[in-house]
Amino acid sequence: MHKNEFIMKPKVNFCFKELMDDDEVRRGFIAAVLNLPPEKIEKTILLPTHLRKEHAEDKLGILDVRALLKGNVQIDIEMQVMAFAYKTEPV
């Protein structure tokens, strides 16, 4: 790859959401996370990502992806990237 070629990493929130817009990618991702064959995920439907406030003091919740599976099973998907420290000295 050349330096001037740009590929956005799926850890970037925008990129992750765009990938999840594709039904085949979404099904494959959910199947991989749940350790299921993709054929077991028959259908996914994207749901609104803004969660309704139940009480006035509740915070607004915005998920990366909400999907509805067969059997009325709802999945909430959030991409979380955690920073961690590297050891620079030999162990």
Contacts in CASP RR format, 6 or more apart in sequence:
PFRMAT RR
TARGET T0000
AUTHOR 0000-0000-0000
METHOD contacts of the structure
MODEL  1
MHKNEFIMKPKVNFCFKELMDDDEVRRGFIAAVLNLPPEKIEKTILLPTH
LRKEHAEDKLGILDVRALLKGNVQIDIEMQVMAFAYKTEPV
1 7 0 8 1.000
8 14 0 8 1.000
8 15 0 8 1.000
9 15 0 8 1.000
10 16 0 8 1.000
10 19 0 8 1.000
10 79 0 8 1.000
11 79 0 8 1.000
11 81 0 8 1.000
13 64 0 8 1.000
13 79 0 8 1.000
16 64 0 8 1.000
16 65 0 8 1.000
16 79 0 8 1.000
17 64 0 8 1.000
17 65 0 8 1.000
19 25 0 8 1.000
19 26 0 8 1.000
19 29 0 8 1.000
20 26 0 8 1.000
20 29 0 8 1.000
20 46 0 8 1.000
20 64 0 8 1.000
20 65 0 8 1.000
20 67 0 8 1.000
20 77 0 8 1.000
21 46 0 8 1.000
23 44 0 8 1.000
26 44 0 8 1.000
26 46 0 8 1.000
26 65 0 8 1.000
26 67 0 8 1.000
27 38 0 8 1.000
27 41 0 8 1.000
27 44 0 8 1.000
28 38 0 8 1.000
28 41 0 8 1.000
29 77 0 8 1.000
30 36 0 8 1.000
30 41 0 8 1.000
30 44 0 8 1.000
30 67 0 8 1.000
30 69 0 8 1.000
30 75 0 8 1.000
30 77 0 8 1.000
31 37 0 8 1.000
31 38 0 8 1.000
31 40 0 8 1.000
31 41 0 8 1.000
34 41 0 8 1.000
41 69 0 8 1.000
41 70 0 8 1.000
42 69 0 8 1.000
42 70 0 8 1.000
43 69 0 8 1.000
43 70 0 8 1.000
44 67 0 8 1.000
44 68 0 8 1.000
44 69 0 8 1.000
44 75 0 8 1.000
45 67 0 8 1.000
45 68 0 8 1.000
46 65 0 8 1.000
46 66 0 8 1.000
46 67 0 8 1.000
47 66 0 8 1.000
47 67 0 8 1.000
47 68 0 8 1.000
47 74 0 8 1.000
48 66 0 8 1.000
49 62 0 8 1.000
49 63 0 8 1.000
49 64 0 8 1.000
49 65 0 8 1.000
49 66 0 8 1.000
50 60 0 8 1.000
50 61 0 8 1.000
50 62 0 8 1.000
51 60 0 8 1.000
51 61 0 8 1.000
51 62 0 8 1.000
51 63 0 8 1.000
53 59 0 8 1.000
53 60 0 8 1.000
63 76 0 8 1.000
63 77 0 8 1.000
63 78 0 8 1.000
64 77 0 8 1.000
64 78 0 8 1.000
64 79 0 8 1.000
65 75 0 8 1.000
65 76 0 8 1.000
65 77 0 8 1.000
65 78 0 8 1.000
66 74 0 8 1.000
66 75 0 8 1.000
66 76 0 8 1.000
66 77 0 8 1.000
67 74 0 8 1.000
67 75 0 8 1.000
67 77 0 8 1.000
68 74 0 8 1.000
68 75 0 8 1.000
69 75 0 8 1.000
END
